[in-house]
Amino acid sequence: MKFVVVSTILAQVTAFGVVKSPFATRTRLAVSTGNIGLGPAKDQKEGKKELVAGVDYEVPKHEEYRTSRRSKLDEQCDKWFGSLLNASDGGVLGDLSDAARTILTTPVELKNEAQKESRDDPEWTPYVTTKLPWTPLVPAFGLEEYGLPVPRRNAETWRHFDVVGMVETDYSGVPEGTGTILKLSDEQVEKYTVDLVKKGGWLKDDECTARLVYINGRFCPQLSKTSAHAHNLESVNEAPDEVKTCLQRLTDGFTDELAAPVPSGDSEVLTSYQKLSGPNHNVGDPTSQFAINVQQGTACFAALNTVHTGAVAYVHQPANEVASKPVLVVNAVTNSGGAESSLDESKGVATHPRALVIADEGSILSFVQSVVDLDETGDHRPKLYNGYTQIFVKGGANVTHSYLEESGGVVTPGTEKTDEELKEGETSPREIEAKRPELRDTHLEAIDVQIVGDDGDYKGTMMNTGGSGRVRVALSVALLRPGSHATVNGFCLAGGAQRTDIKTNIHHVAQGTTSEQNQRNMIGGRATGAFRGRIRVEQSAQQTDSAQLSRSILLSDRARAWSVPSLEIIADDVQCTHGATVSDLSEEELFYLRSRGLTRALARNLLMYAFAGDISATVDPAMLGEVDSSQGLQYRVIQRLENLVPQGDRAIRGEFQSV
């Protein structure tokens, strides 16, 4: 009996059909043959035989296999993204826009990873992913057609999101006048001001340092209050080089150069994202399947924003200056999305809001973003909101950031009811919710925070209480300098038939950095809420102290919650904790409150207010309003919570009962 040994060790085949081996597989393979129990074969005596490409095996034409793994839905995803990319161009970023388009439209190179030949090479590692030379090379999932990974239903980062519903909706329309200033009549100014006050997207001139208002992605100077350090960026060509460098950055490591050099050891300085914790523990090439599995999936949408954004809200806080009042940036959306009347009624509209914040050394800034609806008559169009916010915190600077997402109307209450619970002649809330126009809206936001100076401090709060059918907010914080600190608070409210997805990535790169995170989710009706929080501590980030806690409450038996906290720790001198809880309202706590004379409805409301109140209290006080006021964030959150209170006097007891 003869056998063939292709390698001197066993290779490990992964789910993606690749071979992981501590030894490189080369084009010429050494092959030895032998007779079991019959002594050495003749060719063994003569030495090992080398396989030659084109003689012993055929080298595949790799390009012919580029899209071989793409399913019908994958093709639909690529077509959908292409319709957004090729929409009429009203972008204002000039050369930066062209560069981003080039990155998107240039397919990734099909290459086989090779191991360093010498073990003395500082980048040598046994962990090399190599395919056999006769195996076709294919790109990672999501990279079949574009240079950045686009959504895939089965991709790890999109697993709990409604990818199918998103790509089945056409958002290729463009708001009329994108890239130009919006001019309003006196009547419109008065009407929109009243609407913004009612919706919460307004601060008076004496309550804020600056107020930048954008309607359907167009800057509106008549509703804004600008200053020398907070204004709409009209021309990127005349902007400082620092601004251009910041605006061209992409998320998920696709801009390899770190935003600031990271000290490591006595003299070494780290500058490459790919090589952090290398050579054995680095994430590596961002286009590899290994890297894509831990990404947030925002890079393609950040590049899309760079291509199409029609305005940039630019805030620059000078060194050692303290802003006693917040800077407010409002992105208001109308029913029509600003689409031209001639646009096909079946088409939706995409807007690409952009914000850039730079806080110089020793400065203090409170930055508030508000996304609201504007009351407007007329038919509703499906809308894609693709926002991209960049924040750079320099040495000793302190930035407080509040992100308030309240667009998409209000969800339908009572969707958790079954047909048996409906009264005679009562219309099913599920049918009402299914016909709600805002259910076809998609809200995407990428927030990229870079702490680029020693002892920089970032405090961020994300409040997602809107009614859009699909909401996805991804926050990434990179702590690049010693002594930097980040505090991240989040609250997500979902109801009706919503699908919400909150993602956070806290990246400890420098030594002596600290972070703390508190995420709370409340899901009612038949909604699905997902939270994925990732903390990565690089080898250079010794003495890191990080804590993460996620708490979710299910308000009905029909709601779903996914909570996935994760830690990736490479350093060995750290203190990191994380945890997650999922429960419904505690029957014990409800009983305690009812024994004090409160009704069940009031007891439920009180528990819900307390759960959300801890997070809303961290928002800039100017946006909160008085407790008993009919305006302010607190009042609006209470109204939305009451809309999701479980109906009926039944006990709230289910699979995730907390007592």
WOJO-V182753 format. One record per backbone hydrogen bond with DSSP energy under -1.0 kcal/mol. NH is the residue of the N-H (numbers start at 1). CO is the residue of the C=O. E is the energy in kcal/mol with one decimal. If there is no record, write none. Layout:
nh=NH co=CO e=E
nh=NH co=CO e=E
This chain:
nh=5 co=32 e=-1.4
nh=12 co=20 e=-1.5
nh=14 co=18 e=-1.8
nh=17 co=14 e=-1.7
nh=19 co=130 e=-1.3
nh=20 co=12 e=-2.3
nh=21 co=128 e=-1.4
nh=31 co=49 e=-3.2
nh=36 co=1 e=-1.8
nh=38 co=35 e=-1.0
nh=45 co=41 e=-1.3
nh=46 co=42 e=-1.2
nh=49 co=31 e=-2.1
nh=51 co=29 e=-2.8
nh=54 co=57 e=-2.7
nh=55 co=52 e=-1.9
nh=56 co=52 e=-2.7
nh=62 co=60 e=-1.1
nh=64 co=61 e=-1.3
nh=65 co=62 e=-1.8
nh=66 co=63 e=-1.3
nh=68 co=65 e=-1.5
nh=70 co=67 e=-1.3
nh=75 co=71 e=-2.2
nh=76 co=72 e=-1.9
nh=77 co=73 e=-2.3
nh=78 co=74 e=-2.3
nh=79 co=75 e=-2.5
nh=80 co=76 e=-2.6
nh=81 co=77 e=-2.5
nh=82 co=78 e=-2.4
nh=83 co=79 e=-1.9
nh=84 co=80 e=-1.3
nh=85 co=81 e=-2.4
nh=86 co=82 e=-2.5
nh=92 co=309 e=-1.9
nh=96 co=93 e=-1.9
nh=98 co=94 e=-1.8
nh=99 co=95 e=-2.4
nh=100 co=96 e=-2.1
nh=101 co=97 e=-2.2
nh=102 co=98 e=-2.1
nh=103 co=99 e=-2.0
nh=104 co=100 e=-2.0
nh=105 co=101 e=-2.4
nh=106 co=102 e=-1.1
nh=121 co=118 e=-1.3
nh=124 co=121 e=-2.2
nh=128 co=126 e=-1.7
nh=130 co=19 e=-3.0
nh=135 co=132 e=-2.4
nh=143 co=140 e=-2.2
nh=147 co=104 e=-2.5
nh=150 co=142 e=-1.7
nh=155 co=152 e=-1.2
nh=161 co=158 e=-1.5
nh=163 co=161 e=-2.0
nh=166 co=162 e=-1.7
nh=167 co=163 e=-2.5
nh=168 co=164 e=-1.4
nh=169 co=166 e=-1.2
nh=173 co=348 e=-1.9
nh=176 co=338 e=-3.5
nh=178 co=175 e=-1.4
nh=180 co=177 e=-2.0
nh=182 co=219 e=-2.9
nh=189 co=185 e=-2.4
nh=190 co=186 e=-2.1
nh=191 co=187 e=-2.5
nh=192 co=188 e=-3.1
nh=193 co=189 e=-2.0
nh=194 co=190 e=-1.9
nh=195 co=191 e=-2.3
nh=196 co=192 e=-2.8
nh=197 co=193 e=-2.2
nh=198 co=194 e=-2.2
nh=199 co=195 e=-2.5
nh=200 co=196 e=-1.3
nh=201 co=196 e=-1.7
nh=207 co=204 e=-1.9
nh=209 co=326 e=-2.4
nh=211 co=225 e=-3.0
nh=212 co=328 e=-2.9
nh=214 co=330 e=-2.7
nh=215 co=218 e=-2.5
nh=216 co=332 e=-2.9
nh=218 co=215 e=-1.6
nh=220 co=213 e=-2.6
nh=223 co=220 e=-1.1
nh=225 co=211 e=-3.3
nh=227 co=230 e=-2.4
nh=231 co=314 e=-2.2
nh=233 co=312 e=-3.2
nh=239 co=236 e=-1.0
nh=244 co=240 e=-1.8
nh=245 co=241 e=-2.7
nh=246 co=242 e=-2.0
nh=247 co=243 e=-2.6
nh=248 co=244 e=-1.6
nh=249 co=246 e=-1.2
nh=254 co=251 e=-1.8
nh=258 co=271 e=-2.7
nh=262 co=270 e=-2.5
nh=264 co=268 e=-2.7
nh=270 co=262 e=-3.2
nh=273 co=256 e=-2.8
nh=276 co=273 e=-1.2
nh=278 co=275 e=-2.2
nh=281 co=277 e=-1.8
nh=284 co=274 e=-1.1
nh=288 co=285 e=-2.0
nh=292 co=288 e=-2.4
nh=293 co=289 e=-1.8
nh=294 co=291 e=-1.4
nh=295 co=292 e=-1.2
nh=302 co=298 e=-2.4
nh=303 co=299 e=-2.4
nh=304 co=300 e=-2.0
nh=305 co=301 e=-2.2
nh=306 co=302 e=-2.0
nh=307 co=303 e=-1.9
nh=308 co=304 e=-2.0
nh=309 co=305 e=-2.8
nh=313 co=354 e=-2.5
nh=314 co=231 e=-2.6
nh=315 co=356 e=-2.8
nh=316 co=229 e=-3.2
nh=317 co=358 e=-2.5
nh=320 co=361 e=-2.1
nh=321 co=318 e=-1.5
nh=323 co=364 e=-2.3
nh=327 co=366 e=-2.7
nh=328 co=210 e=-2.5
nh=329 co=368 e=-2.8
nh=330 co=212 e=-3.1
nh=331 co=370 e=-2.9
nh=332 co=214 e=-3.3
nh=333 co=372 e=-2.0
nh=339 co=336 e=-1.2
nh=343 co=340 e=-1.6
nh=347 co=344 e=-1.7
nh=348 co=170 e=-3.3
nh=349 co=382 e=-2.5
nh=350 co=173 e=-2.1
nh=351 co=384 e=-2.6
nh=355 co=388 e=-1.9
nh=356 co=313 e=-2.9
nh=357 co=390 e=-2.7
nh=358 co=315 e=-2.5
nh=359 co=392 e=-2.7
nh=360 co=317 e=-2.6
nh=362 co=395 e=-1.9
nh=363 co=360 e=-1.8
nh=364 co=321 e=-2.1
nh=365 co=398 e=-2.6
nh=367 co=400 e=-3.3
nh=368 co=327 e=-2.9
nh=369 co=402 e=-3.3
nh=370 co=329 e=-2.4
nh=371 co=404 e=-2.7
nh=372 co=331 e=-1.5
nh=374 co=333 e=-2.3
nh=381 co=335 e=-2.4
nh=384 co=349 e=-2.8
nh=385 co=442 e=-2.8
nh=386 co=351 e=-2.7
nh=387 co=444 e=-2.8
nh=388 co=353 e=-1.6
nh=389 co=446 e=-2.9
nh=390 co=355 e=-2.4
nh=391 co=448 e=-2.6
nh=392 co=357 e=-2.6
nh=393 co=450 e=-2.6
nh=394 co=359 e=-2.2
nh=396 co=454 e=-2.0
nh=397 co=394 e=-2.1
nh=398 co=363 e=-2.6
nh=399 co=457 e=-2.7
nh=400 co=365 e=-2.8
nh=401 co=459 e=-3.5
nh=402 co=367 e=-2.5
nh=403 co=461 e=-3.3
nh=404 co=369 e=-2.8
nh=405 co=463 e=-3.1
nh=406 co=371 e=-2.8
nh=417 co=414 e=-1.7
nh=421 co=418 e=-1.0
nh=426 co=423 e=-2.1
nh=432 co=428 e=-1.7
nh=433 co=429 e=-2.7
nh=434 co=430 e=-2.3
nh=435 co=431 e=-1.2
nh=436 co=433 e=-1.1
nh=439 co=436 e=-1.8
nh=440 co=437 e=-1.9
nh=441 co=438 e=-1.7
nh=442 co=383 e=-2.7
nh=443 co=470 e=-3.2
nh=444 co=385 e=-3.6
nh=445 co=472 e=-2.2
nh=446 co=387 e=-1.8
nh=447 co=474 e=-3.1
nh=448 co=389 e=-3.1
nh=449 co=476 e=-3.3
nh=450 co=391 e=-3.0
nh=451 co=478 e=-2.7
nh=452 co=393 e=-2.2
nh=455 co=482 e=-1.8
nh=456 co=453 e=-1.6
nh=457 co=397 e=-2.4
nh=458 co=485 e=-2.2
nh=459 co=399 e=-2.7
nh=460 co=487 e=-3.2
nh=461 co=401 e=-2.4
nh=462 co=489 e=-2.4
nh=463 co=403 e=-3.2
nh=464 co=491 e=-3.0
nh=465 co=405 e=-2.3
nh=466 co=405 e=-1.0
nh=467 co=407 e=-1.8
nh=469 co=438 e=-2.0
nh=470 co=441 e=-1.7
nh=471 co=499 e=-2.4
nh=472 co=443 e=-2.9
nh=473 co=501 e=-1.9
nh=474 co=445 e=-2.9
nh=475 co=503 e=-3.0
nh=476 co=447 e=-2.8
nh=477 co=505 e=-3.0
nh=478 co=449 e=-2.5
nh=479 co=507 e=-2.9
nh=480 co=451 e=-1.7
nh=484 co=481 e=-1.5
nh=485 co=456 e=-2.5
nh=486 co=514 e=-1.6
nh=487 co=458 e=-2.6
nh=488 co=516 e=-2.5
nh=489 co=460 e=-3.0
nh=490 co=518 e=-2.3
nh=491 co=462 e=-2.8
nh=492 co=520 e=-2.1
nh=493 co=464 e=-3.1
nh=494 co=522 e=-2.5
nh=498 co=495 e=-2.0
nh=499 co=469 e=-2.0
nh=500 co=528 e=-2.6
nh=501 co=471 e=-2.1
nh=502 co=530 e=-2.9
nh=503 co=473 e=-2.7
nh=504 co=532 e=-2.2
nh=505 co=475 e=-2.1
nh=506 co=534 e=-2.8
nh=507 co=477 e=-3.4
nh=508 co=536 e=-2.8
nh=509 co=479 e=-2.0
nh=510 co=479 e=-1.9
nh=512 co=542 e=-2.6
nh=514 co=484 e=-2.0
nh=515 co=545 e=-2.2
nh=516 co=486 e=-1.9
nh=517 co=547 e=-1.9
nh=518 co=488 e=-2.4
nh=519 co=549 e=-2.7
nh=520 co=490 e=-2.6
nh=521 co=551 e=-2.6
nh=522 co=492 e=-2.8
nh=523 co=553 e=-2.6
nh=524 co=494 e=-2.6
nh=526 co=496 e=-2.1
nh=527 co=524 e=-1.9
nh=528 co=498 e=-2.1
nh=529 co=560 e=-2.4
nh=530 co=500 e=-1.7
nh=531 co=562 e=-2.6
nh=532 co=502 e=-2.4
nh=533 co=564 e=-1.3
nh=534 co=504 e=-2.8
nh=535 co=566 e=-1.9
nh=536 co=506 e=-2.1
nh=537 co=568 e=-3.2
nh=538 co=508 e=-2.6
nh=541 co=538 e=-1.6
nh=543 co=573 e=-3.2
nh=545 co=513 e=-1.9
nh=546 co=575 e=-2.5
nh=547 co=515 e=-1.4
nh=548 co=577 e=-1.5
nh=549 co=517 e=-1.5
nh=550 co=579 e=-2.1
nh=551 co=519 e=-2.7
nh=552 co=581 e=-2.2
nh=553 co=521 e=-2.5
nh=554 co=583 e=-2.8
nh=555 co=523 e=-3.4
nh=560 co=527 e=-2.2
nh=562 co=529 e=-2.6
nh=564 co=531 e=-3.2
nh=566 co=533 e=-2.6
nh=568 co=535 e=-2.9
nh=570 co=537 e=-2.8
nh=575 co=544 e=-2.7
nh=577 co=546 e=-1.9
nh=579 co=548 e=-1.0
nh=581 co=550 e=-2.1
nh=583 co=552 e=-2.2
nh=590 co=586 e=-2.2
nh=591 co=587 e=-2.4
nh=592 co=588 e=-2.1
nh=593 co=589 e=-2.2
nh=594 co=590 e=-2.4
nh=595 co=591 e=-2.2
nh=597 co=594 e=-1.7
nh=598 co=593 e=-1.6
nh=603 co=599 e=-2.7
nh=604 co=600 e=-2.6
nh=605 co=601 e=-2.4
nh=606 co=602 e=-2.4
nh=607 co=603 e=-2.0
nh=608 co=604 e=-2.3
nh=609 co=605 e=-2.8
nh=610 co=606 e=-2.2
nh=611 co=607 e=-1.8
nh=612 co=608 e=-2.0
nh=613 co=609 e=-2.7
nh=614 co=610 e=-1.1
nh=616 co=612 e=-2.3
nh=617 co=613 e=-1.8
nh=618 co=615 e=-2.0
nh=619 co=616 e=-1.5
nh=623 co=620 e=-2.2
nh=625 co=621 e=-1.0
nh=633 co=623 e=-2.4
nh=634 co=624 e=-1.6
nh=636 co=632 e=-1.7
nh=637 co=633 e=-2.7
nh=638 co=634 e=-2.1
nh=639 co=635 e=-2.1
nh=640 co=636 e=-2.1
nh=641 co=637 e=-2.4
nh=642 co=638 e=-2.5
nh=643 co=639 e=-1.2
nh=644 co=641 e=-1.3
nh=653 co=651 e=-1.4
nh=657 co=654 e=-1.4
